[in-house]
Amino acid sequence: DGSSGLSRRSVMKAAGAAGMASLVPVASAGTAAATDTSVVDDAFDLSGGLQEALVVFDSAENAERLDTLSLAKGYRVFDHLAIAWTFLDPDQVKTVADWGSVRRVKRSEELEWYNDETSRTSMAVDDVRNGEELGYVGEDAHVVVIDSGIDASHPGLEGRVEANYRFVDEGVGSRDPLWVDAAPGDTDQLGHGTHCAGIVGGDGSGSVEGEYSGMAPAVTLTGYSTTRSVYLPYVVAAWNHMLGRAKADPDFSPDVVSNSYGVARDMPYNPNDPVNVASWRAFEEGILPVFAMGNDGSGTGTSSRFAKAPHVLGAAAAEKSINPRENTENRPIAGFSSRGRELPRDAPEYNRETTLENLRKFWAIQNGTTYAIPANDPRRTGTFGPGVNSSPGIGAIDEEAGAAYEILQTNGNADVVSLTLSITPDGQWVRTTVYDESGKRVAMMGEEPPHQHRTLTFDVDGGEKYYVELEPELSASGEYTITWEQEAKPEGDLASVEPVTLFRPSLSTHGTAVMSTIDKYDALGPLGPAYGGSGTEPFSNHPEGDSPDPADVIRVMESTARDFNPNYNAYNTGAGFVDAEAAVNSAEELAAGETTVADLQTGQDALVDPAEETTITALSASGSRSDDGSVFTAGQTDQVTLTVSDLSHDATEVWGVVPSAWDVRTEYGDVGRVEETDGAKRVYFGSVTAAEVEDGDTTFEYFAEAPSGTENTGTYTFGPAHARTDAGVDKPVDEFAGIDTNYVVGEDTNV
């Protein structure tokens, strides 16, 4: 790929943030490369009774064939997805599956909620917001959250939930409406959706302890409440409604659709499963689908089936810890985070470019259309007009004064090229002509002023060069941008297109210790911080402007992900840990034309390169000491505070050193015990972990009373403080905070 023409609105289009036997072919785990094209879901009981189903057709019109069956409860068509929701008995399942227009018969099921969101600091989100040259807060972004609903009256979200839809009908019959907008009310009986929405876009208002703001605190949100359960038909209905509204309402243009649910199963991705159909349609409409990989643990092959699609951004969950001295503790993948399959690094199932092109080919074969293929340097810029000295480069084409020329090298399998021209300033008349290498004109646009600036589509011979001539009107001059795309006619059948499954995450984000909006009266509210601080929703701010292609957004995110931990690999973290600041910087460089998509690390190159393991053989601690002063009279009390600001390892105990003549008041402060040794007193405190210190300084206090009597007048030295670890390092104790000298006047002045 070359440049994509990304504008400044180019980093994320998201949020916060996370089983099937029949007589017809069914899916098989088989080899990693196998493409699942089974028609009947093996979850159907073909000896049972009436069962709820979603039937995926090749077109919405063909769903009307269901009228030929004696359906017990009727059916409803999701027209933007060509999916029908109905109830079928076993004979009807088999009948429908035999129809040539049916691609998949899926049994309805309840999916699982995932806790999915991200943390601002570790992912450099604060730098994106507050940096001198960045400062993005998501004010131009629009995110759809399909979840349990949103409390649009929550102070952290109030005024930015433009629509808050609630599912109101069983839907199989013809009753309407299926969705009702309850904004600015509360559609969330569970709390999960509000929690996830807050991770995406909470602004911190209403926080009880600290300011728990989300990734993009100025983002516009749209919510779809599937009620307390995440039932497959409700989810599909939400996608259908979103797509229908996006087509009909020019003011509704979502960038990202966030999905915090799924089902773990070590099976290949089936493009014709209902949610996969929906996410593909959204992808085609320029909306980026984001899915959590899941919460099904550290075993391989546990990822959500929806996150395996090569056109979605699938997020794994990582811990918050960072330790530059021992990098095995840097953002380790959470134990609950679902994994992909363990395959050789060069496996095509790890290559998004390969699997995405195969998926485009799959849909083209199935739909009888062409599919997009990468173009070499697909964005060209330049100038035209008097003084422009450009040449077509071959004698077969006559050079025109003031004209500009571009050469398009087509791929060997290319059949069609689409070329779009934009000109600055507006109002210039430029004739665009395309020639082949013999000088024969193959396409033209702009013969008349009303027909300028259109997209020109023409047939090509793959592997040949084509020459684009931009000829201005006599006095016209300006700048042009050409974007061109190639398409190919697919060869083979669906069974030959493999792999289409991406057996790895896109990247990892924080999935633990992340706070978000939640109402204590919601069903999940009593879980408190343990619930409110978990998840994997990868949403970062993006600059404003035209929305980029979702595939390019994923490429930017993966290319800029960080290789924090030597235990990272392709199946547990994909490209690495998300870096929002680096992603924004990369997007701005693309928008400015300083780089192209071809400069990004894509395909196998995007995979994480684990860092070399680094360890230290000694405990390292740092911190400070503060007290009430430097001169004391007999009997005066000094309040001393020890601050631990950095630790390389967890400390099992911390102690301060006090002159033996001073009396430590053990009834006050944080004193655990006091011991005398080597002419001084050690004041012991509790333990502290490196993670606690990373979150913020840890302090310990004690009170010491100055000695009395003139014989005790003099100078006394406090410190240094010490920390001890049981981590098994060569040097388990380290000093910190230095020493402090206090002077005592032994005369008692307390009366």
N, C-alpha and C positions, 0 to 999 in steps of 0.2 A: 504494500500500500504506500501511497504517497500522501500528500497533504489532503486533509479532509475539508478544509475551509471552515474550521471551527472558529466561532466568534468568541467573545469574552465570556459568553454564557456556556462554559465548556467543561466543568469539572464533574458535577453530579446532576443528573436530571431527576441516593438516597440515601426514604428512610429506612437516629436515631437514630444503626438501628440502631432462637431462634433453626391387603393381600388378595391374590386372584387365582375347576377342571371342566373342560367342556369338550364337545365333539369337534369344535373348530379349532384352528391353531391358537396356542397360548404362548405366553412369553416363557423363556427359559434363561436361567442365569448364564449358561453356556460360557463362551469366551468373552473377554472384555470387549471385543470389537463388535459383537453381534448387535444388530439393530432390531428392536422389538417392533414388529408390524402386526402383531396378533390383533384380531378383531374383537373377540369376546374376552372380557375380564374373567379370570379364573376364580374370582370371588363369588360368582353366581352359583346358587344351588340348583342345578338342572334337574333335580328330582323333587324340588320343593314347590312352594306356592308362588303367589304374587310377590314381585320384588321391584323395588324402586330402581330406576335406571336413568342414565344419561346416554343418549344416542347421538354420536357425532356423524353428521352427513357431509357430503361434498358441497352442498349448497342448502340454504335455508328453504328454498322452494321445494326441494326433494323431501323435506321433512313432512310435507302434506301427505305422503304415501302412508303415514301412520293412520290416516282416516280409513284405510282399507281393512284395518284390524278392529276387532271388538275389544277396545281398551276399557279396562274396568274403571279408570279414573280420568280418562282423557289425556291430554298432553299440552305442554307449553313449549313454544319455540323461542330460543334465544337467537334472534335473527342476525345479530352481528357476529355470531360465532358458528352459526349453522348447527346448533346443538338442541336437541329436544329432551325435555324432562318429562318422564312418564313412569308408569308401572307396567311391567311385563311378566307374564307367566313363562315357565321354561320353554314351551313350544314357541311362544312369541319371540323370546330371545334368539332362538335358532333361526326363526323365519327372518327377523330383521337383520341378523348377521349375514344372511345370504344375499341381501340386496346389494347390488353393485354400487349404489350410492352411499352405502354405510361404511364408514372407516373405523369406527370403534363403538362397542357397546359396553359401557362402564357401569358397574353397580355402585349405587350411592353409598357413601361411607362418611364417618365422622373423622376429621383430621385432628392433628394434635397442635395445641398452641406451643409456640416457642417464645422464650423471653429474649427479645432481640433489640439491642441498642448499643451505642458506643460511648466512649469517654472523650471529652474534649482535649484535655491537656496532652495525654500521651500520643494522640494522633495529630498533634500540631494544629488543632482546630483554633485554639486561641490565637495562634500566629496568623491564621487566615483572616480572623476577624479584626485583630488589632494591629497587624503589621502596618508599617508606614506606607507600603506600596500596595497592600491588599485591601483589608477592611471589608470583606464580604460577610454578610449576615443572612443570605438567602432571600433577600427582598424581591428577587425576580424569579424565584423558584416556586414550583407548585407540585406538591406531593399528595398522592392518593394513598390512604391507609385502609386496607381491607382487613378488618379485625373485629373485635367485640364491640366496637363503637368508640365514640369520643365524647368526653364531657366538655362540650364547647363553652361552658360557663366557667371552666377552671381559669383562675387568674393568669396562669402561664400561657394559655391558649386563646383567651377571650379576644374576639374581634378578628381572628385570622382563620377561623374555620368557615370557609365560604359556603359549604354545604355539608350536611351531616345526615346521611341517609340511613334509614332503619328499614329492615326487612319486615313486611307487614302481612304477608299472605303465603299460604302453602304453594301457590303458584302453578300447580299442575293443570288446573282448569283454566278458564278464560277470564277469571276475575282480575281486575286491575284496581289500584296500581300495585306493583310488586315492591316499590320503594317509595318512601315518604321522607321528605327533607324536614328534619326536626331541629335544624340550626335556628337559634343558638342554644338549644337545650342539650340535655344529657341523654345519649343513646347507649351508654356503656354500663351494663349491670354487673360486669365482671371486673373492670379496671384494667384489663390487659391492653385494650386498644388505646385508652388514654395514656397509659404508661409509655407505649411505643410512640404515640404521637408526640409526647413530651420529649422523648429522646430526639426525635427529628427536629421539633420546632418549639419546644417550651422556652419562654423567655426568662424564666427564673422567678416570675411573680408568684407569690403565694408559697414560696419555699419556707419550710419551718426551720431547718438548720442549714445555713449556707445558701448559696445561690445556685440551684441545680438547673441551669439552663441547658437547652438542647443544642444540637449541632448547628442549626440554622434558625435563630430565634426570630427572624422576620419572615419566615416562609409562609406561604398560603397552603392551607390544608383542606382536603376533602376526605370525609370519613364514610365508610360503609360498614354498618353494624350487621354482622351475621348472627346476632344475639349471643347468648351465653355459650353456645356450642359453635364449632367451626365445621358446619355441615357442607359437604361437597356441593350439592345443588345451590346453596345460598352463595357460596364462594363464586361459582360460575355465573350466577345471576348478577353478582356485583361487577365482575369483569365485563359482562355484556352491557350493563347499564353505563359503565364508564366509557366504553368504546362508542356506544351510541350517542352519548352526550358529546364526546369529543368530536364526532363527525358533524353533529347538528348545531353545536354552539361554538361560534368562533371565539368567544371569550373564555372558553374552557379548554386549556391547553396544558395538561399535566406533563411534567418532566419525568417523574418517577412514580412507580406504584410499589408500595412496601407491603411485604407479605411475611408475617411472623408465624406461619403454620406450615405443616407438611406431614408426610408419612415416610418413615425410614424403611427402605427395602433395597437390598443389594441386587437390583435388577437394572438392565439397560433402560435408558430413557425412551419412552414411546411417544413420538411426536403427536400422535392422534388421541392421547388421553385428554380429557376436557380442559383441565387447567393448563396443560402444555399448549393446546390449541389457543387458549385465551392469551397466554403470555406471548406466543409468537405473533398473534394479531396486534397486540400492543406494541411489540418490538417493531413491527412493520409500520406502525403509525408514529414511530418516533418516541415512544414512551419506554423508559428503561425499567424492566421488571427486576426487583431485588428480592431475594429469598434468603432466609437463614438456612445454613446447612443442617441444623437440627441439634437436638440435645440427647442423642442416643449413644454417647460414650466414646471411649477411646479405641474401640475395635475398628478395623478397616471395613469399608463397605457399608457404613451406617448412615450415609447422607440422605437427606430428603430427596425423593424422586423429582421434585420440581426444581431443585437447585442444580441438578445435573445437566440442565439444558445449556447448550453453548451460547445462547443469546441472552442469558440472565446473569446478573451478578450474584454469586452465591457466597455468603459470608460465614467463615468459621469464627469461633470464639477464642480469644486469648486472655490470659491473666494480665493484671495491671502492672506487675512488678517490673523493675528495671534495676540492673546491677552491672555497671560498666566494668567492675573488677572480676565478675564471674558470670559470663554471658549466658550460661545455661539457665540463668534465672531471668533473662530478659524476655518479657512478653511471652512466656511459655504458653503453648496451646492448652486451653482448659480441658480438664479431664472429661467433662460432659460433652464437649464439642464433637459433633459427628465428623467422621473422616470419609474420604473417598477410597478408591481401591489402590492397593500398593502394586505399582507397575514399574517397569523400567522407565527411567527418566525420558527416554526418547520415544515412548509409546505415543501413538497418534491420539489416544484418548486423553492425553495431557495437553494437546495442542489445540488451543481455541480456534486458531485460524483454519486448521484442517477440519475440525468438527463443525464449525459454523458454515464453511463452504459446503460440506457434505449435507448439512441440514437444508441449506438453500436449494441444493440439487434435489434433495428428497421432496421438498414441497413443489418444485418445478415439475418433476416427473409426475407426482400425484395430481397436480392441477393442470398439467399440459401446458405449461408456460416456460419462459426462459428464467434464468436466475442470474443474480449479480455475481461478478467475479472481480478480483482486485485489478485496478488500473494503475499503470506506472505513472507516478506524478499526476494525480487526477485534478490538481488545481494549478492553473497557470495564470500569471498576472503580467501586465506590461502596459505600454503606452502606444497610442496611434495618433496620426495627424502629421502636419507639416514638420519636416525635420527628422522624422523617424526613419532610420536607416536599417530596415529589416529585409531579409531575403528568404524566399521559400527554400532555397538550398538545392533545387534541381532546375534544370533548364526547361523542363516540360511545362512549367508554370510561369506565366509572364508576371514580372514584378510590377506592382502598382505603387505609385507615389503615395507616401504617407501610410501605407498599409503595414500591418503587423502579421507575422506568420508564426504558427505553432505546429509542431510535428507530434502526431499521436501514434505511438507504437502499440498495436493491438496484441493481445495475448493469442497464442496459437489456437485456443478453443473459442475465441470470441466470435459471435454472430451478429450482435447488434451493439451500436454505440449511441448513447444519449449525451448531447452536448448542450450546456446551458451557458448563456452569455449575460453578464451584467456589466454596466458601463457607468462611470463617473466622469463628469457630472451628468445628471439626467437630461434627456432631451436630445442626445446625440444620435445621429442616424448612421449606423454601421451595417454594411452588407457582409454577411458571413457566408463564405463558400468553402466547401470541403472537396478536395481533389484526391484522387489516388495517385500512385507513383507514376502512372503514364500521363498524368495531367488531365485525366477525364474528370469532369465535375460529377460528384456523386450526391451532393446535397447542397441546398442553399436556403438561407432565410434573410429577411430584411430588404426585399425588393421594394417594398413600400413602407413608409414610416410607421403605419399602424401595426406592422407585422414584425417589428424589431424586438429583440430581447426574449424571444421565445426559446423553448427547449427544442432542439433539432435532433430527431432520431432517424438513424439510417442503418442499413445493412452493411456489413463488412466481411471481408475475407480474413479469417484469423491469421495472425502472424504478419500481416502487411502493415506498412506505414501509410498514414493519411495526413494530409496537409490542410490546415485551417487558415484561410485568408480573412483578415478583418480589414475591410476596405471602407474608410470613412467618406462621408460627404466632403466636398471640396474644402470647406473651411473648418470641418469638425476636428476636434482633438480632445484627448482625454485619456483615462486609464480604463483598462478592461480586466475582468476576471472570467476565466473559462473554467468550468468544472465539467468533467466528463466521466461517464460510467460505462462499463462494458457488461454485456450480458451474453450468456451462452445457452444453447439448447442442450438439455441434459441427455445423456446416453445411458442405456441400461434400464433396469427395473429397480423397484424399491429395495428388494433384497440385496442388490449389489451395492447399495449406498451405505457404506460403513467406514468408520464409526461416526455416529452422531451424538454419542454420549460423552460428556466431559466428566471424567471420574476424579475430579479434584475441586476444591473451592477456588473461587476467584482470588480471594485474599482473606486475611484474618483481621478482626477488629476486637476491641475490648468487649468481653462478654461477662465480666464480673465486676463487682464494686462500682457500678455505675448508677447514679441516682436519677430519678425521673419523676414526672407528675403522677400522683396516685391519690385517690380519695380513700381515707381510712374506712369509710362505710361501704366501699365496694367489696365484692366477694373475696377478692385477693388482698384487700387492704390489711387485714390482720397479720399478714405475713411481714408487713413492715419493711424495713430497710433491706432485709434479705431478698425480698421480691423486687422492691423498687430499685435495687442496685444490681440487676443482672441483665444480661442480654447481648445481642450481636447485630445491631442495625447500622449498616454502613452508609450513613448519609452525610455528605459534606457540602459546604456552600459552593455555589458556582457563580461565576461572573455573569453579568447580564448580556443580552443580545440574542441572536437567533440560536435556537436549541440545536446542539450537535447530534450527530447520529449516535444512537445508543451503543453500537459496537465500538465507536471511537472513544466514548466515555469509559467503557470498560478497559480499552487499551491504555488509556491515560492512567487510570487507577492502578492497573497491574504493573505498568512500566515503572511507576514511581513508588511501588511498595517497598518496604524495608526488610533487609535480611538480618533480623535482630539476633536470632538464636541458632546455635549449632544443631539443635534438635528439630529445626524446621525441615520439612520436606514437601514435595509436591502434593501428597495426598492429605496432609493435615493443614497446610496453609496456602497452597497454590503459589501465588507470586510473592507472598510475604505479608508483612503487617502494614496496614494502610498508613499513608502519610499525606494528610490533607493539604498541608502547605506545599509540598513538592508537587502534588497533583494540580493545584491552582497555578503554580508557577509554570508548569508544563503546558497547561491549557492556554495561559496568556501568551506563551511563546508560539504556540500553534496559531492562535488568533492573529498575532502580529506578523505571521509569515516567517518568523525566525527559525522555526523548525517545521518538519512535516511529520505525518504519522509514520512515514518510512524510517524516521530517526528513532522511533520508540522501540523498546524491546517488546516484541510480540511473538506469538507462537511459542515454541520451546524456549526461546530466549527470555520470555517473561517469567519463567519458573524461578522460584527462590534458589539462590546460591547460598547454602548455609555457611555462616561464619565459622572460622576456626575457633575451636573451644579455647577459652582463656580462663585461667583460674589464678588466684593468688594464694600464697601459702601463709599469710599472716592476716590477722584481724586488723582492719583499719577503721578507726573511729574519729570523729571530729565533733566539736561543739564549743560551748562557751560557758562562763560563769558570771553571775551578777549577784551583788549583795547590797546591804543597806549603807555601806560607807567604808571608810578606811581607818577611822579613829574611834575607839570605844572606851568607855569607862567601866570600872568593875561592875559586873552584874548586868550590863546591857546585853540585849539579845540581837544577834545578827541573823537576818533571814537570807539564806543563800539559795539561789536557783541554779541548777545545772541543766543545760540544754544540750541534747543530743541531736545534731543536725545531719549526720551521715554515718552509715554503718555498712561495711562490706558484707557482714554476716549477721545473723540473729545473735543478739547478746543475751546470755542467760542471766547475767547480773551486771549491775552498774554500781560503782561506789565512789564516794568522794573522800578526800583525806582532810582531817581536822586536827589541829594541834592538840596534844593530850591534855593540856591545861584547860581547854574549853569544855564546857558541859553541853552535850547534845541532848536536846529536849525530845525524847523519843515519842512523847504523846502528841506531837504536832508534825505536820508535813507528811512526807511519803516514806519515812524511815521504816525499814524492815528489821534491821538489827544493827548494833554497833559493836565493833571488836577493836581491842587495843593490840597494836603490833608495831615493833620497831620505833617506839617512842611517839607514836601518833595513833589517832583513832580512825578507823574506817567506818564510814556511814554507808551501809548497803541499802540498795533499793531493789525494785523488781526487775523483770526482764523487759526487753524491747526488741521488736523485730525490725529487720531492714526495711520491710514493706511499710511498717508504721512510720518510720522516719521519712521514707520517700513521700508519704502522704502529707507530712508536715512535721515540724520539729516536735520532739518529745521532751518534756521537762520533768525534773524531780526537785522537790523542795525539802529543806531541813532548817531547823533553828538551833543555833549554838549560842550559849551564854558565856560572856567574857569572864576570865578569872578575876578574883579580888585579891587585895593585899599589895602593898607597895613592892614586895619582892617579886610580884608577877608583872610589874610594869615592863613593857618592852615590845619588841616586834615579833609577830607570829605569821607563819606561812601556811596558807591553805592550798591544797591541791598537790599534784594534779589529780583530775578525775580519771577513773579507769573503767574499761568495759572488758568482759570476758565472754568468749564463745565456746561452745562444745562442738563446733563444726568439724573438728579434726584437723585443723590447720597447724602448721609448724609453730606459729607464734599466736597463741590463743588470747593474749591480753594486749591491749593498747591503751596508751594514755591520751587524754584530750583535755582541752580547756586551760592548759597551762597552770601557772601558780599565781596566787594573789597574796599580797602582804598587807596585814592589818596591824595597827599599833594600839596597845592597850595601856591606859593610865590606871594603875591598880587601885586607886582610891575609889571607894564606893560612893557614888553621888546619888544613888537611888534612895529616896526617902518616902 
